[in-house]
Amino acid sequence: MRPVERPVASPCVSICALDDEDICIGCQRNVAEITRWSRMDDGERRQVLARCHARAEAKGVLL
């Protein structure tokens, strides 16, 4: 029996505010990524998380 995989969790940290580039200062997602999140498959979500980490690193922000 294969273990059931849980969906990739949202990176939302309930600090919801957009910066000048329309990137959330809490999770580092852009508006399109935030609004599409619930319709993404886990592969797409992992790609978004990778972009979020890259954005955070570029800004010197820890996630």
N, CA, C, O and CB atoms as a CASP TS submission, in Angstrom:
PFRMAT TS
TARGET T0000
AUTHOR 0000-0000-0000
METHOD Language model
MODEL 1
PARENT N/A
ATOM      1  N   MET     1       0.837  -1.177   0.000  1.00  0.00           N
ATOM      2  CA  MET     1       0.000   0.000   0.000  1.00  0.00           C
ATOM      3  C   MET     1       0.885   1.245   0.000  1.00  0.00           C
ATOM      4  O   MET     1       1.792   1.372   0.823  1.00  0.00           O
ATOM      5  CB  MET     1      -0.954  -0.004   1.214  1.00  0.00           C
ATOM      6  N   ARG     2       0.618   2.143  -0.914  1.00  0.00           N
ATOM      7  CA  ARG     2       1.376   3.390  -1.037  1.00  0.00           C
ATOM      8  C   ARG     2       0.869   4.425  -0.048  1.00  0.00           C
ATOM      9  O   ARG     2      -0.339   4.602   0.108  1.00  0.00           O
ATOM     10  CB  ARG     2       1.288   3.939  -2.467  1.00  0.00           C
ATOM     11  N   PRO     3       1.787   5.106   0.616  1.00  0.00           N
ATOM     12  CA  PRO     3       1.312   6.161   1.538  1.00  0.00           C
ATOM     13  C   PRO     3       0.651   7.296   0.761  1.00  0.00           C
ATOM     14  O   PRO     3       1.048   7.618  -0.359  1.00  0.00           O
ATOM     15  CB  PRO     3       2.488   6.718   2.389  1.00  0.00           C
ATOM     16  N   VAL     4      -0.349   7.883   1.371  1.00  0.00           N
ATOM     17  CA  VAL     4      -1.061   8.993   0.753  1.00  0.00           C
ATOM     18  C   VAL     4      -0.224  10.252   0.938  1.00  0.00           C
ATOM     19  O   VAL     4       0.157  10.602   2.055  1.00  0.00           O
ATOM     20  CB  VAL     4      -2.491   9.168   1.366  1.00  0.00           C
ATOM     21  N   GLU     5       0.057  10.927  -0.176  1.00  0.00           N
ATOM     22  CA  GLU     5       0.824  12.165  -0.097  1.00  0.00           C
ATOM     23  C   GLU     5      -0.100  13.321   0.241  1.00  0.00           C
ATOM     24  O   GLU     5      -1.195  13.443  -0.308  1.00  0.00           O
ATOM     25  CB  GLU     5       1.568  12.436  -1.418  1.00  0.00           C
ATOM     26  N   ARG     6       0.356  14.161   1.147  1.00  0.00           N
ATOM     27  CA  ARG     6      -0.407  15.364   1.476  1.00  0.00           C
ATOM     28  C   ARG     6      -0.063  16.443   0.475  1.00  0.00           C
ATOM     29  O   ARG     6       1.073  16.514   0.007  1.00  0.00           O
ATOM     30  CB  ARG     6      -0.118  15.843   2.924  1.00  0.00           C
ATOM     31  N   PRO     7      -1.026  17.288   0.136  1.00  0.00           N
ATOM     32  CA  PRO     7      -0.744  18.382  -0.795  1.00  0.00           C
ATOM     33  C   PRO     7       0.325  19.315  -0.240  1.00  0.00           C
ATOM     34  O   PRO     7       0.470  19.454   0.974  1.00  0.00           O
ATOM     35  CB  PRO     7      -2.021  19.171  -1.097  1.00  0.00           C
ATOM     36  N   VAL     8       1.064  19.946  -1.131  1.00  0.00           N
ATOM     37  CA  VAL     8       2.070  20.924  -0.726  1.00  0.00           C
ATOM     38  C   VAL     8       1.349  22.073  -0.037  1.00  0.00           C
ATOM     39  O   VAL     8       0.414  22.652  -0.590  1.00  0.00           O
ATOM     40  CB  VAL     8       2.908  21.433  -1.953  1.00  0.00           C
ATOM     41  N   ALA     9       1.786  22.395   1.164  1.00  0.00           N
ATOM     42  CA  ALA     9       1.127  23.431   1.963  1.00  0.00           C
ATOM     43  C   ALA     9       1.422  24.826   1.430  1.00  0.00           C
ATOM     44  O   ALA     9       2.481  25.081   0.856  1.00  0.00           O
ATOM     45  CB  ALA     9       1.564  23.332   3.418  1.00  0.00           C
ATOM     46  N   SER    10       0.487  25.699   1.627  1.00  0.00           N
ATOM     47  CA  SER    10       0.644  27.102   1.249  1.00  0.00           C
ATOM     48  C   SER    10       1.745  27.742   2.091  1.00  0.00           C
ATOM     49  O   SER    10       1.865  27.452   3.281  1.00  0.00           O
ATOM     50  CB  SER    10      -0.692  27.873   1.420  1.00  0.00           C
ATOM     51  N   PRO    11       2.546  28.609   1.480  1.00  0.00           N
ATOM     52  CA  PRO    11       3.581  29.301   2.242  1.00  0.00           C
ATOM     53  C   PRO    11       3.065  30.520   3.003  1.00  0.00           C
ATOM     54  O   PRO    11       3.849  31.243   3.618  1.00  0.00           O
ATOM     55  CB  PRO    11       4.683  29.723   1.319  1.00  0.00           C
ATOM     56  N   CYS    12       1.768  30.750   2.967  1.00  0.00           N
ATOM     57  CA  CYS    12       1.184  31.921   3.624  1.00  0.00           C
ATOM     58  C   CYS    12       1.535  31.925   5.114  1.00  0.00           C
ATOM     59  O   CYS    12       1.392  30.915   5.803  1.00  0.00           O
ATOM     60  CB  CYS    12      -0.351  31.943   3.431  1.00  0.00           C
ATOM     61  N   VAL    13       1.993  33.079   5.593  1.00  0.00           N
ATOM     62  CA  VAL    13       2.321  33.251   7.008  1.00  0.00           C
ATOM     63  C   VAL    13       1.444  34.336   7.645  1.00  0.00           C
ATOM     64  O   VAL    13       1.770  34.860   8.711  1.00  0.00           O
ATOM     65  CB  VAL    13       3.813  33.606   7.173  1.00  0.00           C
ATOM     66  N   SER    14       0.341  34.664   6.989  1.00  0.00           N
ATOM     67  CA  SER    14      -0.636  35.647   7.472  1.00  0.00           C
ATOM     68  C   SER    14      -0.039  37.047   7.657  1.00  0.00           C
ATOM     69  O   SER    14      -0.461  37.809   8.527  1.00  0.00           O
ATOM     70  CB  SER    14      -1.226  35.175   8.786  1.00  0.00           C
ATOM     71  N   ILE    15       0.940  37.361   6.828  1.00  0.00           N
ATOM     72  CA  ILE    15       1.473  38.723   6.740  1.00  0.00           C
ATOM     73  C   ILE    15       1.219  39.135   5.295  1.00  0.00           C
ATOM     74  O   ILE    15       2.115  39.085   4.453  1.00  0.00           O
ATOM     75  CB  ILE    15       3.038  38.811   7.142  1.00  0.00           C
ATOM     76  N   CYS    16       0.002  39.537   5.028  1.00  0.00           N
ATOM     77  CA  CYS    16      -0.447  39.752   3.652  1.00  0.00           C
ATOM     78  C   CYS    16      -0.399  41.219   3.271  1.00  0.00           C
ATOM     79  O   CYS    16      -1.303  41.994   3.585  1.00  0.00           O
ATOM     80  CB  CYS    16      -1.856  39.218   3.466  1.00  0.00           C
ATOM     81  N   ALA    17       0.669  41.581   2.591  1.00  0.00           N
ATOM     82  CA  ALA    17       0.826  42.945   2.087  1.00  0.00           C
ATOM     83  C   ALA    17       1.746  42.868   0.880  1.00  0.00           C
ATOM     84  O   ALA    17       2.745  42.149   0.891  1.00  0.00           O
ATOM     85  CB  ALA    17       1.400  43.922   3.192  1.00  0.00           C
ATOM     86  N   LEU    18       1.403  43.611  -0.152  1.00  0.00           N
ATOM     87  CA  LEU    18       2.201  43.590  -1.373  1.00  0.00           C
ATOM     88  C   LEU    18       3.214  44.720  -1.367  1.00  0.00           C
ATOM     89  O   LEU    18       2.930  45.831  -0.920  1.00  0.00           O
ATOM     90  CB  LEU    18       1.302  43.692  -2.607  1.00  0.00           C
ATOM     91  N   ASP    19       4.421  44.410  -1.879  1.00  0.00           N
ATOM     92  CA  ASP    19       5.447  45.442  -2.008  1.00  0.00           C
ATOM     93  C   ASP    19       5.257  46.202  -3.323  1.00  0.00           C
ATOM     94  O   ASP    19       4.242  46.026  -3.998  1.00  0.00           O
ATOM     95  CB  ASP    19       6.868  44.817  -1.939  1.00  0.00           C
ATOM     96  N   ASP    20       6.206  47.027  -3.680  1.00  0.00           N
ATOM     97  CA  ASP    20       6.103  47.836  -4.899  1.00  0.00           C
ATOM     98  C   ASP    20       6.098  46.997  -6.182  1.00  0.00           C
ATOM     99  O   ASP    20       5.683  47.473  -7.239  1.00  0.00           O
ATOM    100  CB  ASP    20       7.247  48.823  -4.950  1.00  0.00           C
ATOM    101  N   GLU    21       6.558  45.760  -6.082  1.00  0.00           N
ATOM    102  CA  GLU    21       6.589  44.862  -7.246  1.00  0.00           C
ATOM    103  C   GLU    21       5.425  43.874  -7.237  1.00  0.00           C
ATOM    104  O   GLU    21       5.420  42.907  -7.998  1.00  0.00           O
ATOM    105  CB  GLU    21       7.912  44.095  -7.285  1.00  0.00           C
ATOM    106  N   ASP    22       4.431  44.121  -6.366  1.00  0.00           N
ATOM    107  CA  ASP    22       3.265  43.244  -6.193  1.00  0.00           C
ATOM    108  C   ASP    22       3.650  41.838  -5.753  1.00  0.00           C
ATOM    109  O   ASP    22       3.053  40.853  -6.190  1.00  0.00           O
ATOM    110  CB  ASP    22       2.478  43.169  -7.483  1.00  0.00           C
ATOM    111  N   ILE    23       4.657  41.756  -4.882  1.00  0.00           N
ATOM    112  CA  ILE    23       5.067  40.500  -4.265  1.00  0.00           C
ATOM    113  C   ILE    23       4.679  40.595  -2.788  1.00  0.00           C
ATOM    114  O   ILE    23       4.948  41.602  -2.133  1.00  0.00           O
ATOM    115  CB  ILE    23       6.625  40.228  -4.452  1.00  0.00           C
ATOM    116  N   CYS    24       4.048  39.543  -2.274  1.00  0.00           N
ATOM    117  CA  CYS    24       3.645  39.538  -0.868  1.00  0.00           C
ATOM    118  C   CYS    24       4.893  39.551   0.017  1.00  0.00           C
ATOM    119  O   CYS    24       5.808  38.753  -0.181  1.00  0.00           O
ATOM    120  CB  CYS    24       2.755  38.297  -0.549  1.00  0.00           C
ATOM    121  N   ILE    25       4.924  40.457   0.990  1.00  0.00           N
ATOM    122  CA  ILE    25       6.093  40.545   1.860  1.00  0.00           C
ATOM    123  C   ILE    25       6.152  39.378   2.849  1.00  0.00           C
ATOM    124  O   ILE    25       7.202  39.124   3.440  1.00  0.00           O
ATOM    125  CB  ILE    25       6.082  41.870   2.617  1.00  0.00           C
ATOM    126  N   GLY    26       5.047  38.673   3.031  1.00  0.00           N
ATOM    127  CA  GLY    26       5.025  37.537   3.951  1.00  0.00           C
ATOM    128  C   GLY    26       5.504  36.241   3.328  1.00  0.00           C
ATOM    129  O   GLY    26       6.354  35.555   3.896  1.00  0.00           O
ATOM    130  N   CYS    27       4.966  35.899   2.161  1.00  0.00           N
ATOM    131  CA  CYS    27       5.270  34.595   1.554  1.00  0.00           C
ATOM    132  C   CYS    27       6.100  34.676   0.279  1.00  0.00           C
ATOM    133  O   CYS    27       6.570  33.653  -0.221  1.00  0.00           O
ATOM    134  CB  CYS    27       3.997  33.879   1.254  1.00  0.00           C
ATOM    135  N   GLN    28       6.284  35.884  -0.252  1.00  0.00           N
ATOM    136  CA  GLN    28       7.068  36.119  -1.465  1.00  0.00           C
ATOM    137  C   GLN    28       6.398  35.626  -2.755  1.00  0.00           C
ATOM    138  O   GLN    28       7.062  35.472  -3.780  1.00  0.00           O
ATOM    139  CB  GLN    28       8.401  35.456  -1.323  1.00  0.00           C
ATOM    140  N   ARG    29       5.085  35.380  -2.703  1.00  0.00           N
ATOM    141  CA  ARG    29       4.371  35.012  -3.936  1.00  0.00           C
ATOM    142  C   ARG    29       3.833  36.264  -4.599  1.00  0.00           C
ATOM    143  O   ARG    29       3.557  37.265  -3.937  1.00  0.00           O
ATOM    144  CB  ARG    29       3.216  34.016  -3.642  1.00  0.00           C
ATOM    145  N   ASN    30       3.685  36.196  -5.933  1.00  0.00           N
ATOM    146  CA  ASN    30       3.037  37.309  -6.627  1.00  0.00           C
ATOM    147  C   ASN    30       1.524  37.065  -6.623  1.00  0.00           C
ATOM    148  O   ASN    30       1.062  35.999  -6.216  1.00  0.00           O
ATOM    149  CB  ASN    30       3.583  37.461  -8.096  1.00  0.00           C
ATOM    150  N   VAL    31       0.768  38.051  -7.074  1.00  0.00           N
ATOM    151  CA  VAL    31      -0.695  37.971  -7.020  1.00  0.00           C
ATOM    152  C   VAL    31      -1.224  36.759  -7.790  1.00  0.00           C
ATOM    153  O   VAL    31      -2.114  36.062  -7.303  1.00  0.00           O
ATOM    154  CB  VAL    31      -1.314  39.254  -7.582  1.00  0.00           C
ATOM    155  N   ALA    32      -0.694  36.504  -8.968  1.00  0.00           N
ATOM    156  CA  ALA    32      -1.148  35.363  -9.772  1.00  0.00           C
ATOM    157  C   ALA    32      -0.886  34.043  -9.050  1.00  0.00           C
ATOM    158  O   ALA    32      -1.725  33.143  -9.081  1.00  0.00           O
ATOM    159  CB  ALA    32      -0.449  35.361 -11.144  1.00  0.00           C
ATOM    160  N   GLU    33       0.260  33.925  -8.407  1.00  0.00           N
ATOM    161  CA  GLU    33       0.584  32.687  -7.682  1.00  0.00           C
ATOM    162  C   GLU    33      -0.339  32.498  -6.492  1.00  0.00           C
ATOM    163  O   GLU    33      -0.749  31.378  -6.189  1.00  0.00           O
ATOM    164  CB  GLU    33       2.045  32.700  -7.211  1.00  0.00           C
ATOM    165  N   ILE    34      -0.666  33.583  -5.823  1.00  0.00           N
ATOM    166  CA  ILE    34      -1.573  33.506  -4.673  1.00  0.00           C
ATOM    167  C   ILE    34      -2.972  33.078  -5.121  1.00  0.00           C
ATOM    168  O   ILE    34      -3.572  32.188  -4.519  1.00  0.00           O
ATOM    169  CB  ILE    34      -1.640  34.868  -3.941  1.00  0.00           C
ATOM    170  N   THR    35      -3.482  33.702  -6.160  1.00  0.00           N
ATOM    171  CA  THR    35      -4.858  33.417  -6.580  1.00  0.00           C
ATOM    172  C   THR    35      -4.991  32.045  -7.234  1.00  0.00           C
ATOM    173  O   THR    35      -6.060  31.440  -7.159  1.00  0.00           O
ATOM    174  CB  THR    35      -5.341  34.490  -7.544  1.00  0.00           C
ATOM    175  N   ARG    36      -3.942  31.539  -7.871  1.00  0.00           N
ATOM    176  CA  ARG    36      -4.002  30.233  -8.530  1.00  0.00           C
ATOM    177  C   ARG    36      -3.658  29.070  -7.609  1.00  0.00           C
ATOM    178  O   ARG    36      -3.903  27.920  -7.973  1.00  0.00           O
ATOM    179  CB  ARG    36      -3.076  30.219  -9.704  1.00  0.00           C
ATOM    180  N   TRP    37      -3.104  29.327  -6.438  1.00  0.00           N
ATOM    181  CA  TRP    37      -2.566  28.292  -5.563  1.00  0.00           C
ATOM    182  C   TRP    37      -3.523  27.108  -5.384  1.00  0.00           C
ATOM    183  O   TRP    37      -3.099  25.960  -5.512  1.00  0.00           O
ATOM    184  CB  TRP    37      -2.237  28.887  -4.214  1.00  0.00           C
ATOM    185  N   SER    38      -4.766  27.354  -5.099  1.00  0.00           N
ATOM    186  CA  SER    38      -5.711  26.256  -4.820  1.00  0.00           C
ATOM    187  C   SER    38      -5.993  25.396  -6.043  1.00  0.00           C
ATOM    188  O   SER    38      -6.486  24.276  -5.907  1.00  0.00           O
ATOM    189  CB  SER    38      -7.018  26.817  -4.294  1.00  0.00           C
ATOM    190  N   ARG    39      -5.690  25.898  -7.233  1.00  0.00           N
ATOM    191  CA  ARG    39      -5.933  25.131  -8.453  1.00  0.00           C
ATOM    192  C   ARG    39      -4.659  24.499  -9.021  1.00  0.00           C
ATOM    193  O   ARG    39      -4.703  23.816 -10.044  1.00  0.00           O
ATOM    194  CB  ARG    39      -6.563  26.023  -9.498  1.00  0.00           C
ATOM    195  N   MET    40      -3.535  24.728  -8.359  1.00  0.00           N
ATOM    196  CA  MET    40      -2.262  24.169  -8.832  1.00  0.00           C
ATOM    197  C   MET    40      -2.085  22.729  -8.361  1.00  0.00           C
ATOM    198  O   MET    40      -2.578  22.334  -7.304  1.00  0.00           O
ATOM    199  CB  MET    40      -1.084  25.029  -8.344  1.00  0.00           C
ATOM    200  N   ASP    41      -1.363  21.950  -9.182  1.00  0.00           N
ATOM    201  CA  ASP    41      -0.989  20.620  -8.703  1.00  0.00           C
ATOM    202  C   ASP    41       0.300  20.767  -7.883  1.00  0.00           C
ATOM    203  O   ASP    41       0.896  21.843  -7.849  1.00  0.00           O
ATOM    204  CB  ASP    41      -0.797  19.604  -9.905  1.00  0.00           C
ATOM    205  N   ASP    42       0.720  19.698  -7.234  1.00  0.00           N
ATOM    206  CA  ASP    42       1.878  19.777  -6.349  1.00  0.00           C
ATOM    207  C   ASP    42       3.160  20.161  -7.090  1.00  0.00           C
ATOM    208  O   ASP    42       4.020  20.831  -6.520  1.00  0.00           O
ATOM    209  CB  ASP    42       2.074  18.452  -5.645  1.00  0.00           C
ATOM    210  N   GLY    43       3.297  19.751  -8.334  1.00  0.00           N
ATOM    211  CA  GLY    43       4.472  20.126  -9.119  1.00  0.00           C
ATOM    212  C   GLY    43       4.549  21.624  -9.329  1.00  0.00           C
ATOM    213  O   GLY    43       5.612  22.225  -9.179  1.00  0.00           O
ATOM    214  N   GLU    44       3.416  22.229  -9.678  1.00  0.00           N
ATOM    215  CA  GLU    44       3.363  23.685  -9.861  1.00  0.00           C
ATOM    216  C   GLU    44       3.641  24.396  -8.535  1.00  0.00           C
ATOM    217  O   GLU    44       4.340  25.409  -8.498  1.00  0.00           O
ATOM    218  CB  GLU    44       1.983  24.117 -10.424  1.00  0.00           C
ATOM    219  N   ARG    45       3.088  23.857  -7.456  1.00  0.00           N
ATOM    220  CA  ARG    45       3.299  24.472  -6.145  1.00  0.00           C
ATOM    221  C   ARG    45       4.777  24.442  -5.755  1.00  0.00           C
ATOM    222  O   ARG    45       5.295  25.411  -5.201  1.00  0.00           O
ATOM    223  CB  ARG    45       2.458  23.757  -5.077  1.00  0.00           C
ATOM    224  N   ARG    46       5.444  23.347  -6.040  1.00  0.00           N
ATOM    225  CA  ARG    46       6.881  23.264  -5.737  1.00  0.00           C
ATOM    226  C   ARG    46       7.672  24.284  -6.554  1.00  0.00           C
ATOM    227  O   ARG    46       8.635  24.863  -6.052  1.00  0.00           O
ATOM    228  CB  ARG    46       7.411  21.841  -6.017  1.00  0.00           C
ATOM    229  N   GLN    47       7.273  24.510  -7.807  1.00  0.00           N
ATOM    230  CA  GLN    47       7.935  25.523  -8.628  1.00  0.00           C
ATOM    231  C   GLN    47       7.730  26.915  -8.030  1.00  0.00           C
ATOM    232  O   GLN    47       8.659  27.722  -7.996  1.00  0.00           O
ATOM    233  CB  GLN    47       7.404  25.477 -10.076  1.00  0.00           C
ATOM    234  N   VAL    48       6.523  27.191  -7.565  1.00  0.00           N
ATOM    235  CA  VAL    48       6.233  28.484  -6.930  1.00  0.00           C
ATOM    236  C   VAL    48       7.089  28.639  -5.670  1.00  0.00           C
ATOM    237  O   VAL    48       7.669  29.699  -5.438  1.00  0.00           O
ATOM    238  CB  VAL    48       4.713  28.605  -6.581  1.00  0.00           C
ATOM    239  N   LEU    49       7.165  27.586  -4.861  1.00  0.00           N
ATOM    240  CA  LEU    49       7.961  27.666  -3.640  1.00  0.00           C
ATOM    241  C   LEU    49       9.432  27.934  -3.952  1.00  0.00           C
ATOM    242  O   LEU    49      10.092  28.678  -3.227  1.00  0.00           O
ATOM    243  CB  LEU    49       7.823  26.375  -2.833  1.00  0.00           C
ATOM    244  N   ALA    50       9.942  27.341  -5.011  1.00  0.00           N
ATOM    245  CA  ALA    50      11.334  27.586  -5.412  1.00  0.00           C
ATOM    246  C   ALA    50      11.515  29.053  -5.794  1.00  0.00           C
ATOM    247  O   ALA    50      12.517  29.671  -5.433  1.00  0.00           O
ATOM    248  CB  ALA    50      11.738  26.664  -6.598  1.00  0.00           C
ATOM    249  N   ARG    51      10.543  29.615  -6.527  1.00  0.00           N
ATOM    250  CA  ARG    51      10.625  31.033  -6.884  1.00  0.00           C
ATOM    251  C   ARG    51      10.535  31.914  -5.639  1.00  0.00           C
ATOM    252  O   ARG    51      11.227  32.928  -5.542  1.00  0.00           O
ATOM    253  CB  ARG    51       9.507  31.403  -7.876  1.00  0.00           C
ATOM    254  N   CYS    52       9.686  31.530  -4.690  1.00  0.00           N
ATOM    255  CA  CYS    52       9.556  32.293  -3.445  1.00  0.00           C
ATOM    256  C   CYS    52      10.885  32.321  -2.689  1.00  0.00           C
ATOM    257  O   CYS    52      11.301  33.366  -2.188  1.00  0.00           O
ATOM    258  CB  CYS    52       8.448  31.691  -2.554  1.00  0.00           C
ATOM    259  N   HIS    53      11.538  31.173  -2.613  1.00  0.00           N
ATOM    260  CA  HIS    53      12.830  31.105  -1.919  1.00  0.00           C
ATOM    261  C   HIS    53      13.867  31.959  -2.636  1.00  0.00           C
ATOM    262  O   HIS    53      14.656  32.653  -1.995  1.00  0.00           O
ATOM    263  CB  HIS    53      13.321  29.645  -1.822  1.00  0.00           C
ATOM    264  N   ALA    54      13.865  31.912  -3.952  1.00  0.00           N
ATOM    265  CA  ALA    54      14.814  32.733  -4.728  1.00  0.00           C
ATOM    266  C   ALA    54      14.550  34.215  -4.495  1.00  0.00           C
ATOM    267  O   ALA    54      15.488  34.996  -4.337  1.00  0.00           O
ATOM    268  CB  ALA    54      14.715  32.408  -6.241  1.00  0.00           C
ATOM    269  N   ARG    55      13.280  34.605  -4.473  1.00  0.00           N
ATOM    270  CA  ARG    55      12.932  36.012  -4.221  1.00  0.00           C
ATOM    271  C   ARG    55      13.388  36.433  -2.821  1.00  0.00           C
ATOM    272  O   ARG    55      13.949  37.512  -2.633  1.00  0.00           O
ATOM    273  CB  ARG    55      11.402  36.233  -4.376  1.00  0.00           C
ATOM    274  N   ALA    56      13.133  35.558  -1.848  1.00  0.00           N
ATOM    275  CA  ALA    56      13.514  35.866  -0.468  1.00  0.00           C
ATOM    276  C   ALA    56      15.029  36.007  -0.351  1.00  0.00           C
ATOM    277  O   ALA    56      15.522  36.932   0.295  1.00  0.00           O
ATOM    278  CB  ALA    56      13.002  34.772   0.494  1.00  0.00           C
ATOM    279  N   GLU    57      15.754  35.106  -0.966  1.00  0.00           N
ATOM    280  CA  GLU    57      17.224  35.179  -0.923  1.00  0.00           C
ATOM    281  C   GLU    57      17.718  36.463  -1.568  1.00  0.00           C
ATOM    282  O   GLU    57      18.624  37.115  -1.049  1.00  0.00           O
ATOM    283  CB  GLU    57      17.852  33.961  -1.628  1.00  0.00           C
ATOM    284  N   ALA    58      17.120  36.829  -2.705  1.00  0.00           N
ATOM    285  CA  ALA    58      17.541  38.051  -3.416  1.00  0.00           C
ATOM    286  C   ALA    58      17.292  39.294  -2.559  1.00  0.00           C
ATOM    287  O   ALA    58      18.034  40.272  -2.648  1.00  0.00           O
ATOM    288  CB  ALA    58      16.789  38.180  -4.767  1.00  0.00           C
ATOM    289  N   LYS    59      16.252  39.254  -1.733  1.00  0.00           N
ATOM    290  CA  LYS    59      15.920  40.389  -0.880  1.00  0.00           C
ATOM    291  C   LYS    59      16.577  40.302   0.503  1.00  0.00           C
ATOM    292  O   LYS    59      16.499  41.239   1.296  1.00  0.00           O
ATOM    293  CB  LYS    59      14.418  40.486  -0.725  1.00  0.00           C
ATOM    294  N   GLY    60      17.222  39.170   0.777  1.00  0.00           N
ATOM    295  CA  GLY    60      17.827  38.975   2.085  1.00  0.00           C
ATOM    296  C   GLY    60      16.805  38.709   3.175  1.00  0.00           C
ATOM    297  O   GLY    60      17.011  39.056   4.338  1.00  0.00           O
ATOM    298  N   VAL    61      15.689  38.083   2.779  1.00  0.00           N
ATOM    299  CA  VAL    61      14.596  37.774   3.705  1.00  0.00           C
ATOM    300  C   VAL    61      14.627  36.284   4.029  1.00  0.00           C
ATOM    301  O   VAL    61      14.829  35.462   3.135  1.00  0.00           O
ATOM    302  CB  VAL    61      13.213  38.182   3.102  1.00  0.00           C
ATOM    303  N   LEU    62      14.435  35.937   5.268  1.00  0.00           N
ATOM    304  CA  LEU    62      14.369  34.530   5.647  1.00  0.00           C
ATOM    305  C   LEU    62      12.935  34.049   5.605  1.00  0.00           C
ATOM    306  O   LEU    62      12.035  34.719   6.112  1.00  0.00           O
ATOM    307  CB  LEU    62      14.967  34.309   7.043  1.00  0.00           C
ATOM    308  N   LEU    63      12.715  32.877   4.996  1.00  0.00           N
ATOM    309  CA  LEU    63      11.378  32.275   4.977  1.00  0.00           C
ATOM    310  C   LEU    63      11.311  31.169   5.992  1.00  0.00           C
ATOM    311  O   LEU    63      10.270  30.528   6.140  1.00  0.00           O
ATOM    312  CB  LEU    63      11.023  31.740   3.579  1.00  0.00           C
TER
END
